[in-house]
Amino acid sequence: MDYKIVKEENSETVYDFLRKATLNQPRKAITTDLHFAYRKPIQDLGFKHQLCEFHTKQNINKYLYNYVKDNNITKKTQGI
């Protein structure tokens, strides 16, 4: 496992890190959270990109929570 400290996490730093961290390693897939900066470097390096199930569920729940809150949806307004 590799670690790198960078001032900014962007597509360039992600690409550089992944390229160096996976030298001489078999490349099948990489699993990440939903951070946008990962998409292009993973594609450019030829990985299959898998999204973390936990982070995907977390984002769906956050979206639903905000939607319900922003639209004042309650059990009472739904007739539940």
Summary of the structure (lengths in Angstrom):
residues: 80
radius of gyration: 18.3
end to end distance: 49.8
largest distance: 59.4
contacts: 157
relative contact order: 0.13
helix: 52%
strand: 10%
